[in-house]
Amino acid sequence: MKVITSLQSFVAVTICVIVLVSGCARPPQPDVMRSARELVAKAYAQGASRLAAEEYLAASSALSNAEQQLRSGDKDLAWDSLRLAREYALEAIRRTEQEKRQRLEAIQQQKLVQEDIKTVVVKPAPPVKTPPHKPAVVQKTEVAPKPELVSQVEVRAGETLSNIAARKEVYGDPLLWPLVYKANRDQIKDPRTIFPGQTLTIPRDKSDQEKEIAREEARSLKLFR
């Protein structure tokens, strides 16, 4: 009878140990992944890519890493990456709201100053006599042919994303490098690190508004001089 009782106790303890060990793997649940994606999307929608660019970029990169780690089966690293993505996204949202409040206060203060200026009577200056206008001589200039735009480029030695975006056949604007980075995040982990011989996709479906957002993001990050 004692032998049976001891055996039952051993089996119970073994089951507890298995449950505890299996619980340590803590694979990310679908709702955790969904929550991280929603937070990163919310941060972007509120303008964090412009107003809290550093935190938003960190959150976006952590989320991308988590998705890749899940595909490769590394669930422990994916869990840590999702936690980082949530934390950075929340910080980006907080910084964005703070920046918006500060800008609103600055606008209100500026309006008060302008109203004070309007109350001051300023004597108008006497009109300035200008000499008669002479028609400008129009010189004929040759118009250079527009370069043929490409949808893919190969990275050259010593190039950065800013150099690539500045190519005439790409965008002709170094500030549009975030468009190249986001279109190639499957092979670029850090926008400051690219390698000669990489073939990068150049998106051609971006609107003027999306391009202006990319320029503001580039000015905020200041990754390239």
VENKAMO-V137573 format. One record per residue. RES is the residue in one small letter. PHI is phi in radians with two decimals (none if undefined). Layout:
res:RES phi:PHI
res:RES phi:PHI
This chain:
res:m phi:none
res:k phi:-1.15
res:v phi:-1.12
res:i phi:-1.13
res:t phi:-1.10
res:s phi:-1.13
res:l phi:-1.12
res:q phi:-1.13
res:s phi:-1.12
res:f phi:-1.08
res:v phi:-1.12
res:a phi:-1.11
res:v phi:-1.12
res:t phi:-1.06
res:i phi:-1.09
res:c phi:-1.09
res:v phi:-1.11
res:i phi:-1.09
res:v phi:-1.10
res:l phi:-1.13
res:v phi:-1.15
res:s phi:-1.14
res:g phi:-1.25
res:c phi:-1.27
res:a phi:-1.16
res:r phi:0.61
res:p phi:-1.11
res:p phi:-1.07
res:q phi:-1.44
res:p phi:-0.98
res:d phi:-1.20
res:v phi:-1.20
res:m phi:-1.08
res:r phi:-1.10
res:s phi:-1.09
res:a phi:-1.12
res:r phi:-1.11
res:e phi:-1.13
res:l phi:-1.16
res:v phi:-1.12
res:a phi:-1.14
res:k phi:-1.12
res:a phi:-1.06
res:y phi:-1.13
res:a phi:-1.09
res:q phi:-1.46
res:g phi:1.64
res:a phi:-1.14
res:s phi:-1.11
res:r phi:-1.81
res:l phi:-1.62
res:a phi:-2.47
res:a phi:-1.07
res:e phi:-1.13
res:e phi:-1.19
res:y phi:-1.14
res:l phi:-1.10
res:a phi:-1.15
res:a phi:-1.14
res:s phi:-1.11
res:s phi:-1.18
res:a phi:-1.12
res:l phi:-1.14
res:s phi:-1.10
res:n phi:-1.11
res:a phi:-1.08
res:e phi:-1.10
res:q phi:-1.19
res:q phi:-1.17
res:l phi:-1.15
res:r phi:-1.13
res:s phi:-1.52
res:g phi:1.51
res:d phi:-1.59
res:k phi:-1.25
res:d phi:-1.11
res:l phi:-1.13
res:a phi:-1.09
res:w phi:-1.06
res:d phi:-1.13
res:s phi:-1.16
res:l phi:-1.14
res:r phi:-1.10
res:l phi:-1.12
res:a phi:-1.06
res:r phi:-1.13
res:e phi:-1.12
res:y phi:-1.15
res:a phi:-1.15
res:l phi:-1.09
res:e phi:-1.16
res:a phi:-1.11
res:i phi:-1.11
res:r phi:-1.11
res:r phi:-1.13
res:t phi:-1.12
res:e phi:-1.10
res:q phi:-1.11
res:e phi:-1.13
res:k phi:-1.12
res:r phi:-1.09
res:q phi:-1.13
res:r phi:-1.16
res:l phi:-1.12
res:e phi:-1.10
res:a phi:-1.14
res:i phi:-1.15
res:q phi:-1.10
res:q phi:-1.13
res:q phi:-1.13
res:k phi:-1.10
res:l phi:-1.09
res:v phi:-1.13
res:q phi:-1.13
res:e phi:-1.14
res:d phi:-1.15
res:i phi:-1.15
res:k phi:-1.11
res:t phi:-1.32
res:v phi:-1.51
res:v phi:-1.45
res:v phi:-1.97
res:k phi:-1.27
res:p phi:-1.17
res:a phi:-1.30
res:p phi:-1.11
res:p phi:-1.10
res:v phi:-1.69
res:k phi:-1.36
res:t phi:-1.92
res:p phi:-1.14
res:p phi:-1.00
res:h phi:-1.31
res:k phi:-1.78
res:p phi:-1.08
res:a phi:-1.30
res:v phi:-1.43
res:v phi:-1.52
res:q phi:-1.79
res:k phi:-1.33
res:t phi:-2.13
res:e phi:-1.38
res:v phi:-1.55
res:a phi:-1.23
res:p phi:-1.13
res:k phi:-1.20
res:p phi:-1.20
res:e phi:-1.33
res:l phi:-1.27
res:v phi:-2.04
res:s phi:-1.85
res:q phi:-2.52
res:v phi:-2.38
res:e phi:-1.84
res:v phi:-1.19
res:r phi:-1.67
res:a phi:-1.08
res:g phi:1.44
res:e phi:-1.43
res:t phi:-2.07
res:l phi:-1.07
res:s phi:-1.16
res:n phi:-1.08
res:i phi:-1.12
res:a phi:-1.11
res:a phi:-1.38
res:r phi:-1.02
res:k phi:-1.12
res:e phi:-1.41
res:v phi:-1.74
res:y phi:-2.23
res:g phi:1.24
res:d phi:-2.52
res:p phi:-1.14
res:l phi:-1.31
res:l phi:-1.60
res:w phi:-1.07
res:p phi:-1.02
res:l phi:-1.14
res:v phi:-1.18
res:y phi:-1.09
res:k phi:-1.19
res:a phi:-1.38
res:n phi:-2.28
res:r phi:-1.18
res:d phi:-1.24
res:q phi:-2.23
res:i phi:-2.11
res:k phi:-1.59
res:d phi:-2.18
res:p phi:-1.06
res:r phi:-1.53
res:t phi:-2.18
res:i phi:-2.28
res:f phi:-2.20
res:p phi:-1.01
res:g phi:1.68
res:q phi:-1.15
res:t phi:-1.79
res:l phi:-1.89
res:t phi:-1.47
res:i phi:-1.92
res:p phi:-1.20
res:r phi:-2.03
res:d phi:-1.87
res:k phi:-1.56
res:s phi:-1.39
res:d phi:-1.07
res:q phi:-1.15
res:e phi:-1.13
res:k phi:-1.17
res:e phi:-1.18
res:i phi:-1.09
res:a phi:-1.11
res:r phi:-1.10
res:e phi:-1.12
res:e phi:-1.12
res:a phi:-1.13
res:r phi:-1.14
res:s phi:-1.24
res:l phi:-1.27
res:k phi:0.92
res:l phi:-1.43
res:f phi:-2.19
res:r phi:-1.80
